[in-house]
Amino acid sequence: MTTTFMITFFGFGLAFVPFILLFLIGGVDLKHKLGGASAILIFWLIASVGLTFESEGKESAWNGGYCECGQHWELEAVAKSRHGSTTKYYVCPNCYAEITQ
Ligand SMILES: [Zn+2]
């Protein structure tokens, strides 16, 4: 959980750095500079926490290869994106629940 959060926070955070700099450089006075930068920081923190919970949720759905009902996930399809990442679709043969990995 903590490791996932750190990776998400710093990885994701790189996208926010330009916005923080924009506020720090472009703000009309100190109040606006700090206000804008801290608003971005708070959003950054909330978004990181949200993403961390989402990825933890996917981990638990996989559940070591077993569906909630105890059946082993069956590989249904594999989709390759243009970016080279692979998404695997699994279906439970018992209750037809679906997950992606
Ligand atoms: Zn199932």
Residues whose N, C-alpha, C, O or C-beta is under 5 A from the ligand:
A	BS01	ZN	C67 E68 C69 Q71 C92 N94 C95 Y96 A97
